[in-house]
Amino acid sequence: MADFEDSGSPPPPALGPDSPLTRSRGPGARPTVEPCLFLSMLALALQAPLSTQYIFQRVSAELGFSGNRSRGCNSSGGPEAQLEQAVEVLTSHWNLYINMGGFAVGLFSVTLLGPWSDRVGRRPILILPGIGLTLQTAIYLIVMYQELPVGYFLIGRLLSGLLGDFNTILAGCFSYIADVSDKQSRTFRVAVLEASLGIAGMFGSIIGGQWSKAQGYISPFWLVLALNLASVAYVLIFVRESVTVNGPSKLFTTEHYRSVCRLYCSQQEAGHRYRLWLYAFSLFVVVTVHFGIKDILVLFELSSPLCWQSNLIGYSLAVEHLTYLSSLLGLKAMQLCVADSWIAEIGLVSNMAGLVIFSVAATSSVMFTGHGVRFLAMATTPVIRAKLSKLADVTEQGALFASVACVESVCSLASTLIFSSLYPATLYFMKGFSFLFGAAMLLIPTSIIGILGWFDTEVQYSQFEDTSQVARLTLDSDTCSSQNEQICPDV
């Protein structure tokens, strides 16, 4: 576990019995944990909709619903529609119970495992959650084949949450990239990870939809199991440790939780700490809007005036996931001439403009125009993650990204509470009001990042002026020393 990323020199001497020693710096273009995140996200993108559809099928059979579901513009108000509504409500409740169980346990484990990785390395927190997700999939398969009550899904979800869940893989991957990248390349490396999430989600949506249509919901779960196993195998075989440590470290100790608190509450470097708080809050708002829009987007497209069929919804989801890739390419191009803070601002403006178009969309062409305008929408989150990483100490990366993973878990709950409640409440006066509300929320991080970016630019310019002044005075002094002291000005 003490391997260096790409170093031919021997490791530095130990600093102490429990001290992380160094973070290795690898080449910027070399893949490291990106395949691990891609495989895990692909498995998650396959599993989430398939498990929901399976629960819907089981609940339908229990309540006697025939499955002839009427959608969007063809909905009716007869007994069949009321039974369909009862099935949807019960399915959403089961999803809520399962996800809440995983969230509660995962919140405890990710804040434990993330800081622990600062002492024992990143590989353990990439392997343990992969094992947990594999066990969860295995339990899901047993429930499906044995036709056990869907409540047994909760056992698999709790087991996965106990071992870290997908959020710990996210924290581990982003911490690893922070370890092996320098500050100049970190934003782009984080954006590559974000793009891996989007591309995996796109492939998962396409593969899962076509496969389940052809062979049902059980067969694709074998691919989910294989992908989780492949992720664990990849880490074991190909991922070198990025953290060099001296000796073991206890897992079950409150010190890991205290390290997260110290990260945000330390009295030292107060300027960095308030930036951490502001950037973390900005990330919370951006991700909450992102999750909330995803929750209501399909409902908006299914109903009037769009009344889309499944093929158009599939294209819409594919374009939505392609935003990750277009944002990556745009970020790489803009880095040549624009500072990271202003790249985040451009991404937010792109996102807000697309949401405004969504709010007034009454035709398919306008809706896809909104998707096109949002082609830089995902350029904001990698910039914020990189900003947070640069503000934290090299020995605090695990604690930092563990806290970020917790923030994103809270975002998923907040987005459901806000947007899933707002959307039906505003249908009677403006169907697309939720999109406008999301765009208005994004004004908050736009202001915060803009002010911090402007302030950082002013500080850097001031430091440049001070450095130039010192250099000029030094040059004048050196010139005078070679001349007659009587004609030299006082410096």
C-alpha positions in Angstrom: 0.0 0.0 0.0 3.0 2.2 0.0 3.5 2.3 -3.8 4.2 5.6 -5.4 2.2 6.7 -8.4 5.1 7.2 -10.9 8.3 7.7 -9.0 11.6 6.0 -9.3 13.0 7.5 -6.1 12.7 5.8 -2.7 9.9 7.0 -0.4 10.7 9.7 2.1 11.3 8.8 5.8 8.5 8.4 8.2 7.3 11.5 10.1 5.5 9.7 12.9 3.6 6.6 13.8 0.3 7.8 12.4 1.2 10.5 10.0 0.4 10.5 6.3 3.7 11.1 4.6 3.2 12.2 1.1 0.9 12.4 -1.8 2.3 11.1 -5.1 2.1 13.1 -8.3 1.4 11.2 -11.4 1.2 12.2 -15.1 -1.8 14.3 -15.9 -3.0 12.2 -18.9 -2.7 8.8 -17.3 -6.0 7.1 -16.3 -6.0 6.1 -12.6 -9.4 5.7 -10.9 -11.5 6.9 -13.8 -12.3 3.3 -15.0 -13.3 2.3 -11.4 -15.8 5.2 -11.2 -17.1 4.5 -14.7 -17.8 0.8 -13.9 -19.5 1.7 -10.6 -21.6 4.4 -12.1 -22.6 2.2 -15.1 -23.7 -0.5 -12.6 -25.7 2.1 -10.6 -27.3 3.6 -13.7 -28.5 0.1 -14.7 -29.6 -0.9 -11.2 -31.6 2.1 -10.1 -34.3 2.2 -12.8 -34.5 -1.6 -13.1 -35.1 -2.0 -9.4 -37.8 0.6 -9.5 -39.5 -1.1 -12.4 -39.3 -4.4 -10.7 -40.9 -3.0 -7.6 -43.6 -1.5 -9.7 -44.3 -4.9 -11.3 -44.5 -6.7 -8.0 -46.7 -4.1 -6.4 -49.0 -4.2 -9.5 -49.4 -7.9 -9.2 -50.2 -7.6 -5.5 -52.9 -4.9 -6.1 -54.3 -6.5 -9.2 -53.3 -3.8 -11.6 -53.3 -5.1 -15.1 -50.3 -3.0 -16.2 -52.2 -1.2 -19.1 -50.9 2.1 -18.0 -52.2 5.3 -19.5 -49.7 8.1 -19.7 -49.5 11.8 -20.3 -52.1 13.2 -22.6 -54.1 9.9 -22.8 -54.7 9.6 -19.1 -58.2 8.9 -17.8 -60.0 9.2 -14.5 -61.5 5.7 -14.3 -60.9 2.9 -11.8 -57.9 1.7 -13.7 -56.3 5.1 -13.5 -57.0 5.2 -9.7 -55.4 1.8 -9.3 -52.4 2.9 -11.3 -52.0 5.9 -9.0 -52.2 3.6 -5.9 -49.4 1.4 -7.5 -47.2 4.5 -8.2 -47.7 5.8 -4.6 -46.8 2.5 -3.0 -43.8 2.1 -5.4 -42.5 5.5 -4.5 -42.9 4.8 -0.8 -40.8 1.6 -1.1 -38.2 3.6 -3.0 -38.2 6.2 -0.2 -37.8 3.6 2.5 -35.0 1.8 0.8 -33.1 5.0 -0.1 -33.6 6.5 3.3 -32.2 3.4 4.9 -29.2 3.5 2.7 -28.7 7.2 3.2 -28.9 7.0 7.0 -26.3 4.2 7.2 -24.1 5.7 4.4 -23.9 9.1 6.0 -22.3 7.4 9.0 -19.9 5.3 7.0 -18.7 7.8 4.5 -17.7 10.3 7.2 -15.8 7.5 8.9 -14.1 6.0 5.9 -13.2 9.3 4.1 -10.9 10.7 6.9 -9.6 7.2 7.6 -8.3 7.0 4.0 -6.1 10.0 4.8 -4.2 7.7 7.1 -4.4 4.2 5.5 -4.7 5.1 1.8 -7.4 5.4 -0.9 -7.5 1.8 -2.1 -9.5 0.4 1.0 -12.3 2.9 0.5 -12.5 2.0 -3.2 -12.6 -1.7 -2.5 -15.0 -1.9 0.5 -17.9 0.0 -1.1 -17.4 -2.1 -4.3 -17.8 -5.2 -2.2 -20.9 -3.7 -0.5 -22.5 -2.9 -3.9 -21.7 -6.4 -5.1 -23.4 -8.0 -2.0 -26.4 -5.6 -2.5 -26.8 -6.8 -6.1 -26.5 -10.4 -5.1 -29.3 -10.0 -2.5 -31.5 -8.3 -5.1 -31.0 -11.3 -7.4 -32.0 -13.7 -4.7 -35.2 -11.6 -4.0 -36.1 -11.6 -7.7 -35.5 -15.3 -8.3 -37.2 -16.4 -5.1 -39.9 -13.8 -5.4 -39.4 -12.7 -1.9 -41.2 -9.6 -0.5 -39.7 -6.4 -2.0 -38.9 -5.3 1.6 -35.9 -7.6 1.5 -34.3 -5.1 -0.9 -33.8 -3.0 2.2 -31.3 -5.6 3.6 -29.1 -5.2 0.6 -29.3 -1.5 0.6 -28.4 -1.3 4.3 -25.4 -3.7 3.8 -24.2 -1.5 0.9 -24.5 1.6 3.0 -22.7 0.0 5.9 -19.6 -0.6 3.7 -19.7 2.9 2.2 -22.1 2.9 -0.7 -21.4 4.7 -4.0 -20.8 8.0 -2.3 -17.7 6.6 -0.7 -16.4 5.5 -4.1 -17.0 9.1 -5.2 -15.1 10.5 -2.2 -12.2 8.0 -2.8 -11.9 8.8 -6.5 -11.9 12.6 -6.1 -9.4 12.3 -3.2 -7.2 10.1 -5.3 -7.2 12.6 -8.1 -6.3 15.4 -5.6 -3.4 13.2 -4.5 -1.9 12.5 -7.9 -2.5 15.9 -9.6 -1.0 19.3 -9.2 -3.1 22.4 -8.7 -2.8 23.4 -12.4 -4.2 20.1 -13.8 -6.6 19.3 -11.0 -9.7 21.1 -12.3 -9.4 19.2 -15.6 -8.8 15.8 -13.9 -11.9 16.4 -11.7 -13.9 17.2 -14.9 -12.7 13.9 -16.4 -14.2 12.1 -13.4 -17.4 14.1 -13.8 -17.5 13.2 -17.5 -17.1 9.5 -16.6 -20.3 9.8 -14.5 -22.2 11.3 -17.4 -21.0 8.8 -20.0 -21.6 5.8 -17.8 -25.1 7.2 -17.0 -25.9 7.5 -20.7 -24.8 4.0 -21.6 -26.6 2.6 -18.5 -29.9 4.2 -19.6 -29.6 2.9 -23.1 -28.5 -0.6 -22.2 -30.9 -1.1 -19.3 -33.9 0.2 -21.3 -33.3 -2.0 -24.3 -32.3 -5.1 -22.4 -35.2 -5.0 -19.9 -37.6 -4.5 -22.8 -36.2 -7.7 -24.5 -35.6 -10.0 -21.5 -37.2 -8.5 -18.4 -35.7 -7.0 -15.3 -33.7 -9.9 -13.9 -31.2 -10.6 -16.6 -29.6 -7.1 -16.7 -28.9 -7.5 -12.9 -26.2 -10.1 -13.8 -24.4 -7.4 -15.7 -24.7 -5.1 -12.7 -23.1 -7.8 -10.5 -20.3 -8.3 -13.1 -19.6 -4.6 -13.3 -19.3 -4.2 -9.5 -16.9 -7.2 -9.4 -14.9 -5.7 -12.3 -14.6 -2.4 -10.4 -13.2 -4.2 -7.3 -10.8 -6.2 -9.5 -9.6 -3.2 -11.3 -8.7 -1.4 -8.0 -6.9 -4.5 -6.7 -4.9 -5.1 -9.9 -4.3 -1.7 -11.5 -4.7 1.1 -9.0 -1.6 2.1 -7.1 -1.8 3.6 -3.7 -1.5 7.4 -3.7 -1.0 7.8 0.0 2.1 6.6 1.8 1.6 5.9 5.5 3.6 4.5 8.3 1.7 1.9 10.4 -2.0 1.1 10.7 -4.7 3.4 11.9 -7.9 2.7 13.8 -11.1 2.8 11.9 -13.7 3.1 14.7 -12.6 6.3 16.4 -14.2 9.7 16.8 -11.0 11.3 15.5 -12.2 10.8 11.9 -15.3 12.8 12.6 -13.3 15.5 14.5 -11.1 15.8 11.5 -14.1 16.8 9.3 -15.2 19.3 11.9 -11.7 20.8 12.1 -11.6 21.2 8.3 -14.5 23.7 8.5 -14.2 25.0 12.0 -10.5 25.5 12.6 -9.5 29.0 13.7 -6.3 28.9 11.7 -6.4 30.3 8.1 -9.8 31.8 8.6 -9.8 33.1 5.0 -9.5 29.6 3.7 -12.2 28.3 6.1 -14.9 30.8 5.0 -14.1 30.0 1.4 -14.6 26.4 2.2 -18.0 27.1 3.6 -19.0 29.3 0.7 -17.8 26.9 -2.0 -19.5 24.0 -0.2 -22.8 25.9 0.0 -22.5 26.8 -3.7 -22.0 23.1 -4.5 -25.0 22.3 -2.4 -27.3 24.7 -4.3 -25.9 23.6 -7.8 -26.3 19.9 -7.0 -29.7 20.3 -5.4 -31.0 22.1 -8.6 -29.4 19.4 -10.8 -31.1 16.5 -8.9 -34.4 18.4 -8.6 -34.5 19.1 -12.4 -33.8 15.4 -13.1 -36.7 14.4 -10.8 -39.3 16.4 -12.7 -37.9 16.5 -16.2 -39.4 13.1 -17.3 -42.8 14.1 -15.8 -42.7 17.4 -17.7 -42.0 15.6 -20.9 -44.6 12.9 -20.5 -47.5 15.2 -19.9 -49.1 17.9 -22.1 -48.2 19.9 -24.1 -45.2 17.7 -25.1 -46.8 14.3 -24.6 -43.5 12.5 -25.4 -43.2 8.8 -26.0 -40.4 6.6 -24.5 -38.2 7.1 -27.6 -38.1 10.9 -27.3 -37.6 10.6 -23.5 -34.7 8.3 -24.2 -33.1 10.8 -26.6 -33.6 13.5 -24.0 -31.9 11.5 -21.3 -29.0 10.7 -23.7 -28.6 14.4 -24.5 -28.7 15.3 -20.8 -25.9 12.9 -20.1 -23.9 14.2 -23.1 -23.8 17.5 -21.2 -21.0 16.0 -19.1 -18.8 15.3 -22.1 -19.5 18.7 -23.8 -18.8 20.5 -20.5 -15.5 18.6 -20.3 -14.5 19.7 -23.8 -15.6 23.2 -23.2 -13.8 23.4 -19.9 -10.5 22.2 -21.5 -10.9 24.8 -24.2 -11.8 27.7 -21.9 -8.9 26.9 -19.6 -6.5 28.3 -22.3 -7.8 31.8 -21.8 -10.2 32.0 -18.9 -9.7 31.5 -15.1 -11.5 28.6 -13.4 -13.9 30.9 -11.5 -15.2 32.4 -14.7 -15.5 29.0 -16.3 -17.9 28.1 -13.4 -19.8 31.3 -14.1 -20.2 30.5 -17.8 -21.4 27.1 -16.8 -24.0 28.6 -14.5 -25.2 31.0 -17.1 -25.5 28.1 -19.6 -27.5 26.2 -17.0 -29.8 29.0 -16.2 -30.5 29.9 -19.8 -31.4 26.3 -20.6 -33.8 26.1 -17.6 -35.5 29.3 -18.7 -36.1 27.7 -22.1 -37.5 24.6 -20.5 -40.0 26.6 -18.5 -41.7 27.9 -21.7 -41.2 24.8 -23.9 -44.4 23.7 -25.6 -42.8 21.9 -28.6 -40.1 19.3 -29.0 -37.8 21.6 -30.9 -37.9 24.2 -28.1 -37.2 21.5 -25.5 -34.2 20.2 -27.3 -33.0 23.8 -27.8 -33.0 24.1 -24.0 -30.8 20.9 -23.9 -28.5 22.5 -26.4 -28.1 25.7 -24.6 -27.2 23.8 -21.4 -24.2 22.2 -23.1 -21.8 23.8 -20.5 -24.0 23.2 -17.5 -21.8 20.6 -15.9 -18.6 22.7 -16.1 -19.4 24.3 -12.7 -19.2 21.3 -10.3 -15.7 20.2 -11.2 -14.4 23.7 -10.7 -16.0 23.9 -7.3 -14.6 20.5 -6.3 -11.2 21.6 -7.5 -11.5 24.9 -5.5 -12.4 23.0 -2.4 -9.5 20.6 -2.9 -7.0 23.4 -3.3 -8.2 25.0 -0.1 -7.8 21.9 2.0 -4.4 20.6 3.2 -2.8 17.6 1.5 -3.6 15.5 4.6 -7.3 16.6 4.6 -8.4 15.4 1.1 -10.2 12.3 2.4 -12.0 14.3 5.1 -12.9 17.0 2.5 -14.4 14.7 -0.1 -16.2 12.7 2.5 -17.9 15.9 3.6 -18.6 16.7 0.0 -20.2 13.2 -0.5 -22.4 13.9 2.6 -23.4 17.3 1.1 -24.5 15.5 -2.1 -26.5 12.9 -0.2 -28.3 15.7 1.6 -28.8 17.4 -1.8 -30.7 14.3 -3.1 -33.1 14.6 -0.2 -33.4 18.4 -0.4 -34.1 18.2 -4.1 -36.9 15.7 -3.6 -38.5 17.8 -0.9 -38.3 21.1 -2.9 -38.9 20.2 -6.5 -41.2 17.2 -6.1 -43.4 19.3 -3.9 -43.1 22.5 -6.0 -43.9 20.9 -9.3 -47.5 19.7 -8.6 -48.2 22.8 -6.5 -47.5 25.2 -9.4 -49.1 23.3 -12.3 -52.3 25.3 -12.1 -50.7 28.6 -13.0 -47.4 27.8 -14.8 -46.3 24.3 -15.7 -42.6 25.2 -16.1 -42.4 27.3 -12.9 -40.1 24.8 -11.2 -37.5 25.3 -13.9 -37.6 29.1 -13.4 -37.3 28.5 -9.7 -34.2 26.4 -10.3 -32.7 29.1 -12.5 -33.3 31.6 -9.7 -31.6 29.4 -7.1 -28.5 29.3 -9.3 -28.2 33.0 -8.9 -26.9 32.3 -5.4 -23.8 30.3 -6.4 -23.3 32.7 -9.4 -22.9 35.6 -7.0 -20.8 33.7 -4.5 -18.3 32.3 -7.1 -18.2 35.7 -8.9 -17.3 37.6 -5.7 -14.7 35.0 -4.6 -13.2 34.9 -8.1 -13.0 38.7 -8.3 -11.5 38.9 -4.8 -8.9 36.2 -5.7 -8.0 38.1 -8.8 -7.5 41.3 -6.9 -5.3 39.5 -4.3 -3.2 37.9 -7.0 -2.8 41.3 -8.8 -1.8 43.0 -5.5 0.8 40.3 -4.9 2.1 40.7 -8.4 2.4 44.5 -7.8 4.2 43.9 -4.5 6.6 41.5 -6.2 7.3 43.8 -9.1 8.0 46.7 -6.6 10.4 44.6 -4.6 12.2 43.5 -7.8 12.5 47.2 -9.0 13.9 48.4 -5.7 16.4 45.6 -5.7 17.5 46.4 -9.2 17.9 50.1 -8.3 19.9 49.2 -5.3 22.2 46.9 -7.3 22.7 49.6 -9.9 23.6 52.2 -7.3 26.1 50.0 -5.6 28.2 50.0 -8.8 28.2 53.8 -9.1 29.4 56.6 -6.9 27.5 56.6 -3.7 27.0 60.4 -3.8 24.7 60.2 -6.9 22.7 57.2 -5.7 19.2 57.9 -4.5 18.1 56.6 -1.2 16.2 53.3 -1.6 
